[in-house]
Amino acid sequence: MTTQTQAHSESHVHRDDIGARLGMWLFLFTELILFGGMFLVYSIYRFTHPEEFHVAAKELNTIIGTFNTIILLTSSLTMALSIVAIQKDNKRLSIFFQFLTILLALFFMVNKFFEWSIKFHHGIYPGSDTLLNEKSGEILFFGLYYVMTGLHGLHVIVGVAMIAFMMRFTSNGVVTHDNFIKLENTGLYWHLVDIIWIFLFPLFYLIT
């Protein structure tokens, strides 16, 4: 391969990397619009029903919420470390951190499952007789709680699937120290998932 052809090939790869990053950032922007709209709706209802939101928030377990926050923050760290590891051409370490990120995400979902299960056991879910007997503000609070945390949970599941694919790609040599854009974009998505939870946690669990 001539020097000119090699330079053209490297330039082509570079443009592809830029396009991939730009595509991911545009996708993340649409996700921010989606959740931003939900946060706006939440803010409006909280402003109109402050007392009911405060009472409803007492039904949530702050300890579980705090634990889940720590889990997701730690998973962001492990995801970042997996990218650093592959940049240093340490494939095994990168795969280990990716696996650890998935494990932490599963812990998060298990905690969320038990939290939701307790609420359902107590009859606190949309459309239940128990909840319909409460004030409108409390009904709105739990409606938003289930929709927003449920949608976030769906994003966590998608993120786990993406990281699992990255583990396979890393193991098969598709993701390497000089071709890690797929892993990097997956990391960006996972950081967004964590950031969204950082907003959800105080809005629902720490209302004063």
N, C-alpha and C positions, 0 to 999 in steps of 0.2 A: 504494500500500500504506500503510495507516495505521500510526502509530507502535506501537500495541498489537500489530498483526499482525506487524510487523517484529520486535518484541521477542520475540514468541512463536516466530517462525521461528529467530532467533538462539539462543534457549534450546534449541530442538529439536536444532539442529546441535551445540550444546555437549554435550548429553546423549549424542548419537550418538558424539561423539569420546571421551567418557569410557568409554562402553560398548566401543568398539573397543580402547581402551588396556587396559581390564580384561580383555577377551577374550584379547588377546595375552599379557598377563602370566600369565593362567591356563594358556595353552598352553605358555609357557616353563617354568612350574612343573612341568608334566607331563614336559617334556623333562629337567629337572633330576632328577626322580625316576628316570627311565629311566637316565640316565648315572650318577646317584648309586648306584643298585643295582649297576651294573657296577663302579664304583670300589670298592664294598664287597667284591664278589667278588674283585677284584684284590688288595685289601688282605689278605684271608684267605689266598689262595694264596701271596702274597708272604711272609706271616708263616710259613707252613708249609714253604716251599721257598726260603729266602733265597739260598742259594748258587747253586742252579740258575737263579734269576731273574737273578742278577748275571752269570753266565756267558753266558746267552742274550742279555742286553742288549748285550754286546760285539759281537754280530753286526749291530747297528743302526748306521747312520752318523749320528753326533752332529752333524756339520757340516750334513748335509742337514736334519736335524731343527731345528737352530738357524736355518738359512736360511728354512725354512718358517714358523717362529715369527715371524721378522722380517716376512715377507711378510704374514701374517695380522694382525699388530699394525698394520702400515701400512694394510692394507685397512680396519681399523676406523676409522682416522683419516680416510681418504678418504670412507667412508660417512657419518661425522659431518659432514664438511665439505660433503657434498652436501645434507644437511638444513639446515645453516646458510645455504648459498647460496640454497636455495628460499625460506627464511624472509625473505631479503633481496630476494626477487623477481628473482633472477638465474638464470633458467631454464637458459641455456646452460652456466653454470659448474656447476650442479647435475648436469646430464646428463653433463658431462665427468667429474666425480668419481664418479658412478655407474658410468660406463664403466671408469674406472680401477680401481674396486673389483672389477668383473668380471674385468678383465685380471689383477689380482693373484691372484684366486681361481683362475683358470685356470693361472697359474704354479705355484700351490700343488699343484693336481691333477697337473700334468705332472711335478713333482718326486716326488710320491707314486707316480705310475705307474712311473717309472724305479726308484724305491726298491723297490717291490714286485717289479718285473721282475727285478731283481738277486737278490732272495731266491728267487724261483721258479727262476731259472737255477741257483742253487746247491742247489736241492732243499729249500729251507726253506719249507715251506708245510704246512698241516694235511693229514694223511693220507699225506704223502710218506714213502718208505722211509728217506730220510736223517733226517727228524725223528723217525720212530717208533723209530729206533735210539738216540735220546738219552734222557736221564733224564726222568721224568714231569714234573718241575718246568719243564724247558725246553719240553716239549710244551705244558704249560699256559700258559706265558708267550707263546708264539707264537700259540696259539689265541686268547688274550685280545687280543693285539696286532692280529691280523687282524680280529677281530670289532669291536673298539672303534674302531680307526682307519678301518676300512671303513664303519662306521655314521657316523662323523664325516664321512668323505668324501661319503657320501650326503647329509648335511645341507648340505655345501658346495655340492653340485650343486643342491639345492633352493633354497638361498640365491641362487645365480647366476640361476636362473630367475625368482625373485621380483624381483631387482634389474633384470633385463631388462624385466620387465613395468612396473616403476616408471619406467624410462627412457622407455618408450612412453607411459605415463600422463603423465609430465612434459612430453614433447614435444607431446602432444595437448591439454594444458591441464587434464587431470583432476586432476593434482597441481599445486597453485599455492601462492603465498605465504600464503594464508589457508585452504588446505585441503590440508594435507600429512600428515594422520594415517596414510595408507597408507604413505608413505615412512618416516615415523617408526617405525611398527611393523616394517617391513622392516629398518630399522636395528637395532631391538632384537633381532630374530631373528639378524641377522648378528653382533652383539656376543656373543650367546650361543654361536654357533659358534666364535668366537675364544676365548672364555673356556674352553670345553671343551678346546680344543687346548692352552691354557696349562697345564691339568692333565695332559693326556695326555703332553705333551713330557717333563716331568721323570720321570713314572712309568715310561716305557718307555726313554727315552734317557739319563737321568742317574742310573740306579740305582747306588748305592755299597754 
